[in-house]
Amino acid sequence: MAGPDTANPDEGSFLPATAVAGRQSFRSLLGLAVLRPGGRKSVSLFTVLLLVAGVGMFAFPAVTDLWGSYQQRQVKDRSASPTFQTDYVEHHIKVGEGLTRLIINNDRVHVNVMVVEGTTLAALQAGAGHYETTPFPCEQGNVGIAGHRTTYGRPFNKIDEMRAGDTVDLITPFAKCTYQVVPAFDGHPNPWVVLPTDFGVVGQAGALGTGKWLTLTSCHPKGSDSHRIVLRLKLTKMTLLKKSQGGK
């Protein structure tokens, strides 16, 4: 159905021929803007703003990686404190403090990152973060850890490339626990994708609470937080570490 914007000006329409005007190119409009008083200055400022925005967009991941690297060093230093072992045993690790080291080393994925307590925005800037409502590493239940895919060190950038049989090591002050990716289950692959409101993936219901599991989560797809990608692993080995003298 024809509307005002499609009226033929040759038929005596009293409405402006917006369709004709709408065909003016961006280049001609830009030329008119430059001819206006102060137009050249405005266009120049607009160009600079576009340039700055473009550079910022591409530089943002690199800047966050630098900040994440700095935060990782701080976490490592604090985890070397003589009181860390005691705080760990008593579950007195504060949000943002180091909890465990997570290592993935296979032909597709290589990760070596300190995991901090908590999954707040600030905590995840320091690396991967442990869901506070889940058990500590190596303990009974479903240990939950989240991490970024495109910023702040991007520890879980390649979580989608993990396959059944791949392993993840969690190193605590007292043990190294090895978790293995389990095959597809419950009618979906592993890893799989859920809505961000599906906190059941890091819950403790049923077998998750009675076994020894590890669940890794991250945003999906890369660069978006519309969904979460989830990877489920099961504890297969625990190696006790020798306690050093003086708690060091």
C-alpha positions in Angstrom: 0.0 0.0 0.0 1.3 3.4 -1.0 1.9 6.0 1.8 2.9 9.6 1.9 6.6 8.7 1.4 5.8 7.1 -1.9 3.5 9.9 -3.3 4.4 11.0 -6.9 5.2 14.8 -6.8 4.0 15.0 -10.4 0.4 14.2 -9.4 0.0 17.4 -7.4 0.6 16.0 -4.0 0.7 18.7 -1.3 3.1 16.5 0.8 6.9 16.9 0.6 8.6 14.4 -1.7 10.5 12.7 1.2 11.3 9.7 -0.9 13.3 11.8 -3.3 15.0 13.7 -0.5 15.8 10.4 1.2 17.9 9.3 -1.8 20.5 12.0 -1.1 23.8 10.3 -0.4 25.7 10.5 2.8 28.5 12.2 0.9 26.3 15.0 -0.2 24.9 15.5 3.2 28.4 15.6 4.6 29.3 18.2 2.0 26.3 20.4 3.1 27.4 20.0 6.7 30.9 21.2 5.9 29.5 24.3 4.2 27.5 25.3 7.2 29.1 27.7 9.8 31.3 25.6 12.1 30.5 22.6 10.0 34.0 21.7 9.1 35.0 21.8 12.8 32.1 19.6 13.8 32.9 17.0 11.1 36.5 17.0 12.2 35.6 16.4 15.8 33.1 13.7 14.8 35.9 12.0 12.8 38.3 12.1 15.7 35.6 10.7 18.0 35.1 7.8 15.6 38.8 7.2 15.4 39.2 7.2 19.2 36.2 4.8 19.6 37.6 2.4 17.0 41.1 2.4 18.6 39.5 1.9 22.1 37.4 -1.0 20.9 40.4 -2.9 19.5 42.7 -1.9 22.5 40.2 -2.8 25.2 41.0 -6.6 25.3 44.8 -5.9 25.5 44.3 -3.3 28.3 42.2 -5.7 30.3 44.8 -8.5 29.8 47.5 -6.2 31.2 45.3 -5.4 34.2 44.5 -9.1 34.6 48.2 -9.9 34.6 48.9 -7.3 37.2 46.0 -8.7 39.4 47.4 -12.2 39.0 50.7 -11.2 40.4 49.0 -9.6 43.4 47.0 -12.7 44.0 50.1 -14.9 43.8 51.9 -12.7 46.3 49.1 -12.8 48.8 48.7 -16.6 48.4 52.3 -17.0 49.5 51.4 -15.6 52.9 52.2 -17.9 55.9 48.6 -17.6 57.0 47.2 -18.8 53.7 47.1 -22.5 54.6 45.3 -21.8 57.8 42.8 -19.5 56.1 42.2 -22.2 53.5 41.6 -25.0 55.9 39.1 -22.8 57.9 37.4 -21.5 54.6 38.3 -18.0 55.5 39.4 -17.0 52.0 37.9 -13.5 51.2 36.4 -12.5 47.9 39.2 -11.5 45.5 41.8 -13.5 47.4 43.6 -16.5 45.7 42.1 -19.9 46.3 43.7 -22.4 43.9 45.7 -22.7 40.7 43.9 -24.1 37.6 46.0 -25.8 34.9 44.9 -27.1 31.6 47.5 -28.6 29.3 46.6 -30.4 26.1 47.2 -30.1 22.4 44.3 -27.6 22.0 44.1 -25.7 25.3 46.8 -24.3 27.6 45.7 -22.4 30.8 47.7 -21.7 34.0 45.7 -19.2 36.1 45.1 -18.4 39.7 41.5 -18.8 40.8 40.2 -16.3 43.3 37.3 -16.6 45.6 34.1 -15.1 44.3 32.6 -14.3 40.9 32.0 -10.6 41.3 33.0 -8.3 38.4 36.1 -7.2 40.4 37.0 -10.8 41.3 36.9 -12.0 37.7 39.2 -9.2 36.7 42.0 -11.1 38.5 41.5 -14.4 36.7 39.0 -17.2 37.1 36.6 -17.0 40.1 35.2 -19.7 42.4 31.5 -19.7 43.0 31.2 -19.0 46.8 28.2 -21.3 47.2 30.1 -24.3 45.9 32.7 -26.6 47.7 36.4 -25.8 47.8 38.6 -27.8 45.3 38.9 -31.5 46.0 36.0 -31.5 48.4 32.8 -33.5 47.9 30.2 -31.8 45.8 30.2 -29.7 42.6 33.0 -27.2 42.5 32.1 -24.2 40.3 34.6 -21.9 38.6 33.8 -19.1 36.1 36.2 -17.2 33.8 36.2 -14.7 31.0 36.7 -15.7 27.3 37.8 -12.5 25.7 39.1 -10.2 28.4 41.1 -10.1 31.7 43.5 -12.9 30.6 40.7 -14.8 28.9 41.4 -18.0 30.9 38.4 -19.9 29.3 38.8 -18.5 25.8 39.0 -22.1 24.4 36.7 -23.9 26.8 34.6 -24.9 23.8 37.6 -26.9 22.5 37.7 -29.2 25.5 36.8 -32.8 24.8 35.9 -35.9 26.8 39.0 -37.3 28.5 40.8 -33.9 28.8 41.9 -33.0 32.3 42.0 -30.0 34.5 44.3 -29.8 37.6 43.4 -27.7 40.6 46.3 -27.2 42.9 45.6 -26.3 46.5 48.0 -25.7 49.4 47.6 -29.4 50.3 46.8 -31.4 47.1 46.7 -31.5 43.4 43.3 -32.7 42.2 42.8 -33.9 38.6 39.4 -33.7 37.1 38.5 -35.3 33.7 35.9 -34.1 31.2 33.1 -36.5 31.1 31.4 -37.7 27.8 28.1 -36.2 26.6 25.2 -36.9 29.1 21.5 -36.1 29.6 21.0 -35.7 25.9 23.4 -32.8 25.4 27.1 -32.5 24.5 29.8 -31.5 27.0 30.5 -28.6 26.9 26.9 -27.3 26.4 25.1 -24.0 26.4 22.5 -22.7 28.9 20.8 -19.4 29.8 22.6 -17.2 32.3 19.8 -17.8 34.8 20.5 -21.6 34.9 22.4 -21.7 38.2 21.5 -25.4 38.5 24.7 -26.2 36.6 26.7 -25.2 39.6 24.2 -26.5 42.1 24.5 -29.5 44.5 21.3 -31.4 43.8 21.4 -35.2 43.4 24.6 -36.8 42.2 26.3 -33.4 42.0 26.2 -33.1 45.8 27.3 -36.7 46.6 30.1 -37.0 44.0 33.2 -35.0 43.4 32.7 -32.7 40.3 34.1 -29.6 38.7 32.0 -27.3 36.6 33.6 -24.5 34.5 31.4 -21.7 33.1 32.0 -18.8 30.8 30.0 -16.4 28.6 28.8 -17.5 25.2 29.2 -16.7 22.4 32.5 -15.0 22.7 32.0 -11.3 23.3 28.4 -11.7 24.5 26.8 -12.5 27.8 23.5 -13.7 26.4 24.3 -17.4 27.3 26.7 -19.5 29.3 28.9 -22.3 28.1 29.3 -25.1 30.7 31.9 -27.8 31.0 31.5 -30.7 33.4 34.3 -32.8 34.8 34.7 -35.5 37.5 37.5 -36.0 40.0 39.8 -38.9 39.0 42.9 -38.4 41.0 44.1 -36.6 44.1 47.8 -36.2 45.0 48.7 -35.0 48.4 51.4 -32.3 48.5 54.1 -32.2 51.2 53.6 -29.4 53.7 56.7 -27.3 53.9 58.3 -26.0 57.1 56.9 -22.8 58.5 53.9 -22.9 56.2 55.9 -21.6 53.3 
